[in-house]
Amino acid sequence: MRVPYLLLLILLALHLTFVLPWKKEEFRNCNQTPFCKRARAFKPGSCSLVAHDVSINDGDLTAKLLPRNQDPDHPPKPLLLALSVYQDGILRLRVDEDPSLGPSKKRFQVPDVILDEFLSKKLWLQRISTETIGSDLSPSSIVYLSDGYEAVLRQDPFEVFVREKSGKRILSLNSHGLFDFEQLRVKEEGEDWEEKFRGHTDTRPYGPQSISFDVSFYDADFVYGIPERATSLALKPTRGPDVEESEPYRLFNLDVFEYVHESPFGIYGSIPFMISHGKSRGTSGFFWLNAAEMQIDVLGSGWDAESGISLPSSQSRIDTLWMSEAGIVDTFFFVGPGPKDVVRQYTSVTGTSAMPQLFATAYHQCRWNYRDEEDVAHVDSKFDEHDIPYDVLWLDIEHTDGKRYFTWDRALFPNPEEMQRKLAAKGRHMVTIVDPHIKRDDSFPLHKEASKKGYYVKDAAGNDYDGWCWPGSSSYLDMLSPEIRSWWGEKFSLENYVGSTPSLYIWNDMNEPSVFNGPEVTMPRNALHQGGVEHRELHNVYGYYFQMATAEGLVKRGDGKDRPFVLSRALFAGTQRYGAVWTGDNSADWDHLRVSVPMVLTLGLTGLSFSGADVGGFFGNPETELLVRWFQLGAFYPFFRGHAHHDTKRREPWLFGERNTELMRDAIRVRYMLLPYFYTLFREANTSGIPVVRPLWLEFPSDEVTFKNDEAFMVGSALLVQGIYTKEAKKASVYLPGKQSWYDFRTGATYRGGITHQLEVSEESIPAFQKAGTIIPRKDRFRRSSTQMVNDPYTLVVALNSSQAAEGELYIDDGKSFEFKQGAFIHRRFVFSGGKLTSLNVGPIASSSTKFSSNCVIERIILLGHSRSKSALVEPENRKVDIELGPLHFQTARHISVLTIRKPNLLITDDWTVKIL
């Protein structure tokens, strides 16, 4: 008994270590990370590379990069450069070693992130023009990018930049001469390549292989992006004369318990995509497709004052320094010029958000852990008893048999299929957790099969890597391999996942991957993947492949007919194509409520529309007021889920007294009321990449007051939401941008745009406003779940602007299948102008085989900002309907009356006009 007992003590000690609050010393800083320390030490002008042999090959501009001063006795190995141009003004720059010169290994290029469709949009370059810049001794090479834009390869000194044809720069790389590319080489005698950190040794068998370079954004006031971290939306400088010395922004997927807010430290995900925005020029973006650890400095004004390098003085700019441990240079320049243009350009490369099922956009109830089937049934019945809608109930790791995924603890969950069917009978769903660590137990068939097939990641010695996680001794599948991903996907079939039903979906946690006894709680960098790829080269993309495999497995389970739902904690560029993400293990405090907004906004800007934070905070017990405020804010997150740690007190909405239950029920009902609007926005994200929730400046790009505002946000283009982030708040300062008016979401009261309002705050709600000139579709009847609302009628809220005009859209499909891809959907545009509200079809003219039909009608039309009228005429029926005062909302205690067209009973599928008389 002694050995198992000791193992149990070790596991317990490890578990306790990693549930303590975040400790800075457990993770490397830049000075403890040699590649980062080296790159930060470079001085401007350090790069001596010059571009040689510039020509066009296979439609690309190609060149060789060699040092300016070469030793004839030791000729250097050139770097190979390729510039490619794609539709919509996207420039791609790649720099790699010359494989013909026999490097010790092939440097890793991240597969399965860039869309094949994007690659097909390459513009084959035909010619190069030249221009001598300033006092350069060699002419620069100029290629067409798009109408109004061109790309420039400056040969000596080496530099790449994009400019308007007028000569104004937009983006540049290596303008400060900080480019450095450590080529793979033979280890010299006596040279020590090992790196040590807190008892862990990284053997680094291929030696230093880092890359770094500077990127400048011109006419930029702020830069944004590069998630994931708990900090402000606008990225603060990390170095410079007036900047308190700081760590760079780190991109290295890590399992960080109780992460701190206002920190540049990276947490669960990494997206190396940065956006700049400024009033004078607009927006641009830069993306580096690289899955190794990355560190990025935002350099404060004057950082290069003594460099002697001259850049255009007529243009302001923000300089940045990008550093990575390994990989290649594979970068993308996005010229905009508008913020939505940049987001569209980026998502044309990495993909737009998958269209979720309707239920997934509603409210989710989760806890680590709902104990057993009786607990599940009790929680489910209490939602009904208190008239609180919800759609999904979640089970964490304790539902399994000894942390063996795809199993059930049959003592606690003896009839999982029946449990799921009872939920499904109410239109509800279940989600279970499936993590990447596989329990090393020879009696566990999944482990036995994976081990036999050689499907695990290997350690540096070539053996199956063995690390510690929730099950104890665990191994990790090599998700780089398409074969292994396909094998994994088969495990989600109803036959293989015994106890699952078609209404069960999946949660991928711990997929950074988290390894309790690993360096920095993750897999060692010298672990080996298929083809000899080191883990250091692909670490940040591991969780992406895991979510991809899971999502594709769920698609297979449904014979390609059922949209998957997979929540992932780790994330990378392209994650949006496979499911949702959340901001991880936050804490039950006001600061974490506050920082959730810039975190979700940043994820949206970088492609991940379907994100949210744990409502109430995962760690700790929220005071009641905080929990209520979090529900009120969380109702506007794209992903809306309550979740809590097992050590916390139970916090279901009915446990805090009747008044607080009422407030939380009201918040959740707001989400259900707005589901038609949210679903329409998810479709917009699916087609264009534009996020569901947006920074104010995305909708008001010329309004400087919005550029740093991350306390308020837009839901689509019509709703502005301002959170309440302090205890016992009596007033809120709310800036309403633009020249048009805004209507209070709760009362319909009018507020002027372009100024900051000091508003009284009540416990009932947080400030929210509908922009004049917009139309929002709603459903005002409350059911147990979104599924039960499908056939309910709609309400249109028409908020008129100063021209007595407004417009909006409504998208509907079957809410679950992929048939919308074949045109089986309804897409209507509503336009109010000249006293008429018109419904127009903006979807395809569907054939009988693909047509999606609905008998739903519009039951009410609310007119905000319209003078009193008594009737309206429905055309083409020539039918008269009454206009009278009616409630703005049904669920609130306040009875606010507004001008309402009652029961026009207009089919949402039809073209029609309602003329105000």
PELIN-V800082 format. One record per residue. BURIAL is b if it has 16 or more other C-alpha atoms within 10 Angstrom, else e. Layout:
# PELIN-V800082
BURIAL + BURIAL
This chain:
# PELIN-V800082
e + e + e + e + e + e + e + e + e + e + b + e + e + b + b + e + e + b + e + e + e + e + e + e + e + e + b + e + b + b + e + e + e + e + b + b + e + e + b + b + e + e + e + b + b + e + b + b + b + b + b + b + e + b + e + b + e + e + b + b + b + b + b + b + b + b + b + e + e + e + e + e + e + e + e + e + e + b + b + b + b + b + b + b + b + b + b + b + b + b + b + b + b + b + b + b + b + b + e + e + e + e + e + e + e + b + b + b + b + b + e + e + b + b + e + e + e + b + e + e + e + b + b + e + b + e + e + e + e + e + e + e + e + e + e + e + e + b + b + b + b + b + b + b + b + b + e + e + b + b + b + b + b + b + b + b + b + b + b + b + b + b + b + b + e + e + e + b + b + b + b + b + b + b + b + b + b + b + b + b + b + e + b + b + e + e + e + e + e + e + e + e + e + e + e + e + e + e + e + e + e + b + b + b + e + b + b + b + b + b + b + b + b + b + b + b + b + b + b + b + b + b + b + b + b + b + b + b + b + b + b + b + b + b + b + b + b + b + b + b + e + e + e + e + e + e + b + b + b + b + b + b + b + b + b + b + b + b + b + b + b + e + b + b + b + b + b + b + b + b + b + b + b + b + b + b + b + b + e + e + b + b + b + b + b + b + b + b + b + b + b + b + b + b + b + b + b + b + b + b + b + e + e + b + e + e + e + e + e + e + e + e + e + e + e + b + b + b + b + b + b + b + b + b + b + b + b + b + b + b + b + b + b + b + b + b + e + b + b + b + b + b + b + b + b + b + b + b + b + b + b + b + b + b + b + b + b + b + b + b + b + b + b + b + b + b + b + b + b + b + e + b + b + e + e + b + e + e + b + b + e + e + b + e + e + e + e + b + b + b + b + b + b + b + b + b + b + b + b + b + b + e + b + b + b + b + b + b + b + e + e + b + b + e + e + b + b + e + b + b + b + e + b + b + e + b + b + b + b + b + b + b + b + b + b + b + b + b + b + b + e + e + e + e + e + b + b + e + e + b + b + e + e + e + b + b + b + b + b + b + e + e + e + b + b + b + b + b + b + b + b + b + b + b + b + b + b + b + b + b + e + e + e + b + b + b + e + b + b + b + b + b + b + b + e + e + e + e + b + b + b + b + b + b + b + b + b + b + b + b + b + b + b + b + b + b + b + b + b + b + b + b + b + b + b + b + b + b + b + e + e + e + b + b + b + b + b + b + b + b + b + b + b + b + b + b + b + b + b + b + b + b + b + b + b + b + b + b + e + e + e + b + b + b + b + b + b + b + b + b + b + b + b + b + b + b + b + b + b + b + b + b + b + b + b + b + b + b + b + b + e + b + b + b + b + b + b + b + b + b + b + b + b + b + b + b + b + b + b + b + b + b + b + b + b + b + b + b + b + b + b + b + e + b + e + b + b + b + b + b + b + b + b + b + b + b + b + b + b + b + b + b + b + b + b + e + e + e + e + e + b + b + b + b + e + b + e + e + e + b + b + b + b + b + b + b + b + b + b + b + b + b + b + b + b + b + b + b + b + b + b + b + b + b + b + b + b + b + b + b + b + b + b + b + b + b + b + b + b + b + b + b + b + e + b + b + b + b + b + b + b + b + b + b + b + b + b + b + b + b + b + b + b + b + b + b + e + e + e + e + e + b + e + b + b + b + b + b + e + b + b + b + b + b + b + b + b + b + e + b + b + b + b + e + e + e + e + e + e + e + b + e + e + b + b + b + b + b + b + b + b + b + b + b + b + b + b + b + b + b + e + b + b + b + b + b + b + e + b + b + e + b + b + b + b + b + b + b + b + b + b + e + e + b + b + b + b + b + b + b + b + b + b + b + b + b + b + b + b + b + e + e + b + b + b + b + b + b + b + b + b + b + e + e + e + b + b + b + b + b + b + e + e + e + e + e + e + e + e + e + b + b + e + b + e + b + b + b + b + b + b + b + b + b + b + b + e + e + e + e + b + b + b + b + e + e + e + e + e + b + b + b + b + b + b + b + b + b + b + e + b + b + e + e + e + b + e + b + b + b + b + b + b + b + e + b + b + b + b + e + b + b + b + b + b + b + e
